[in-house]
Amino acid sequence: MRNAVWFVIVVQGAVGVALAADDEPRRNVFNDPFLQVTHGQANCPVPPGPLLTEAEARAQAHGRAERGTSCYRAGRCRLPNSYLYDAEIVPRVQKAIDADGRFNATTSVWALGQRRWIWLQGCVSTEGESQALEALVRALDDVEGVVNELRVLP
């Protein structure tokens, strides 16, 4: 019986913490660039982007510092932190997509930059568009990787 009481107390505490975290304001603590690069699908939901609570930001801070500087220490980056590239890369993602011209009318895509990686989020009309966007962004200078989180919405 005692174990059951403690279980209920622990579960109630965890639920209370989760509810409190939902009330905590979210913001772009690390100033990660997050930009809508195409606007062609009006019914595409806006991705959450890099919004974090203060607790989430504290939990990520050490890992971000370690990952950001490891590139420089390994000799793969000219800048001392790989996150320093992002503010310049994400606008180039938009320029490349605009210059290509195939995606503006049929997609709604956001680009998120973190440590030379680009997350593509949003909606496309076909799987082919998704693959072509990923290949286009992957070919840009200083882009180390692309995470394709695009959804097909015909």
Phi, psi and omega per residue, in radians:
M1 nan -0.705 3.138
R2 -1.070 -0.720 3.128
N3 -1.095 -0.661 3.137
A4 -1.143 -0.684 3.120
V5 -1.125 -0.803 3.121
W6 -1.090 -0.673 3.110
F7 -1.045 -0.791 3.138
V8 -1.096 -0.740 3.141
I9 -1.108 -0.774 3.138
V10 -1.109 -0.799 -3.134
V11 -1.102 -0.778 3.121
Q12 -1.086 -0.698 3.098
G13 -1.106 -0.746 3.137
A14 -1.134 -0.708 3.111
V15 -1.129 -0.725 3.114
G16 -1.081 -0.733 3.106
V17 -1.123 -0.748 3.136
A18 -1.093 -0.739 3.123
L19 -1.159 -0.684 3.112
A20 -1.120 -0.674 3.125
A21 -1.131 -0.590 3.112
D22 -1.140 -0.525 -3.140
D23 -1.416 -0.347 -3.096
E24 -1.192 2.358 -3.127
P25 -1.137 2.558 3.106
R26 -1.932 2.470 3.091
R27 -2.649 2.939 -3.141
N28 -1.454 1.342 -3.001
V29 -1.004 -0.706 -3.045
F30 -1.686 0.111 -3.134
N31 0.970 0.707 3.073
D32 -1.206 2.274 -3.141
P33 -1.142 2.301 -3.130
F34 -2.459 1.969 -2.960
L35 -2.391 2.348 3.014
Q36 -1.373 2.086 -3.037
V37 -1.783 -0.303 2.991
T38 -2.459 2.741 -3.024
H39 -2.348 0.496 -2.966
G40 -1.440 -0.278 -3.122
Q41 -2.048 1.860 -3.073
A42 -1.185 -0.455 -3.073
N43 -1.564 0.215 -3.119
C44 -1.525 2.163 3.128
P45 -1.205 2.534 3.129
V46 -1.289 2.198 3.088
P47 -1.150 2.748 -3.094
P48 -1.180 -0.411 3.134
G49 1.246 -2.768 -3.036
P50 -1.579 0.577 -3.084
L51 -1.410 2.216 -3.102
L52 -2.274 2.700 2.942
T53 -1.400 2.920 3.097
E54 -1.072 -0.671 3.129
A55 -1.128 -0.748 3.108
E56 -1.119 -0.690 3.141
A57 -1.125 -0.756 3.103
R58 -1.073 -0.700 -3.129
A59 -1.155 -0.534 -3.109
Q60 -1.583 -0.281 -2.965
A61 -1.015 -0.836 -3.094
H62 -1.111 -0.829 3.140
G63 -1.063 -0.691 3.112
R64 -1.130 -0.728 3.127
A65 -1.107 -0.746 -3.135
E66 -1.150 -0.840 -3.138
R67 -1.168 -0.649 -3.108
G68 -1.118 -0.681 -3.076
T69 -1.580 -0.315 -3.092
S70 -1.101 -0.578 3.114
C71 -1.056 -0.795 -3.132
Y72 -1.190 -0.787 -3.139
R73 -1.077 -0.553 3.138
A74 -1.452 -0.093 3.129
G75 1.421 0.266 -3.138
R76 -1.661 -0.167 -3.129
C77 -2.234 2.487 3.062
R78 -1.465 -0.444 3.104
L79 -1.585 2.629 -3.033
P80 -1.231 -0.170 3.127
N81 -2.555 2.244 -3.070
S82 -1.151 -0.365 3.083
Y83 -1.205 -0.343 -3.134
L84 -1.198 -0.316 3.126
Y85 -1.341 -0.483 -2.909
D86 -1.069 -0.705 -3.108
A87 -1.100 -0.406 3.114
E88 -1.648 -0.552 -3.087
I89 -1.253 -0.810 -3.029
V90 -1.047 -0.751 3.043
P91 -1.082 -0.555 3.077
R92 -1.212 -0.500 3.038
V93 -1.073 -0.815 3.133
Q94 -1.103 -0.769 3.124
K95 -1.040 -0.741 -3.123
A96 -1.141 -0.725 3.130
I97 -1.179 -0.746 3.095
D98 -1.075 -0.774 -3.116
A99 -1.139 -0.611 3.131
D100 -1.138 -0.759 3.036
G101 1.425 -0.114 -3.078
R102 -1.456 -0.289 -2.877
F103 -1.961 -0.259 -3.006
N104 -1.110 -0.611 -3.060
A105 -1.479 -0.359 -2.971
T106 -2.103 0.064 -3.096
T107 -2.346 2.727 2.922
S108 -2.243 1.874 -2.995
V109 -2.239 2.426 3.025
W110 -1.994 2.528 3.074
A111 -2.029 2.256 3.096
L112 -2.037 2.240 3.134
G113 -1.921 2.263 3.047
Q114 -2.575 2.010 3.082
R115 0.935 0.812 3.105
R116 1.284 0.141 3.011
W117 -1.790 2.484 3.122
I118 -2.050 2.186 3.027
W119 -1.685 2.149 3.035
L120 -1.718 2.089 -3.092
Q121 -2.246 2.633 3.107
G122 2.219 -2.574 -2.969
C123 -2.285 2.486 3.039
V124 -2.263 2.917 -3.125
S125 -1.536 -0.479 -3.102
T126 -2.471 2.796 3.063
E127 -1.127 -0.565 3.098
G128 -1.077 -0.700 3.076
E129 -1.098 -0.726 3.134
S130 -1.043 -0.824 -3.130
Q131 -1.167 -0.682 -3.139
A132 -1.177 -0.704 3.087
L133 -1.096 -0.780 3.121
E134 -1.043 -0.789 -3.139
A135 -1.124 -0.709 3.133
L136 -1.064 -0.822 -3.105
V137 -1.229 -0.679 -3.136
R138 -1.059 -0.496 -3.091
A139 -1.414 -0.124 -3.103
L140 -1.287 2.525 3.084
D141 -1.003 2.499 3.083
D142 1.264 -0.054 3.075
V143 -1.437 2.062 -3.128
E144 -1.489 -0.586 -3.128
G145 -2.816 2.841 3.119
V146 -2.278 2.315 3.047
V147 -1.901 1.964 -3.066
N148 -1.606 1.850 3.085
E149 -1.988 0.517 -3.108
L150 -1.366 2.480 3.093
R151 -1.893 2.511 3.080
V152 -1.545 2.057 3.029
L153 -2.184 1.798 -3.089
P154 -1.101 nan nan
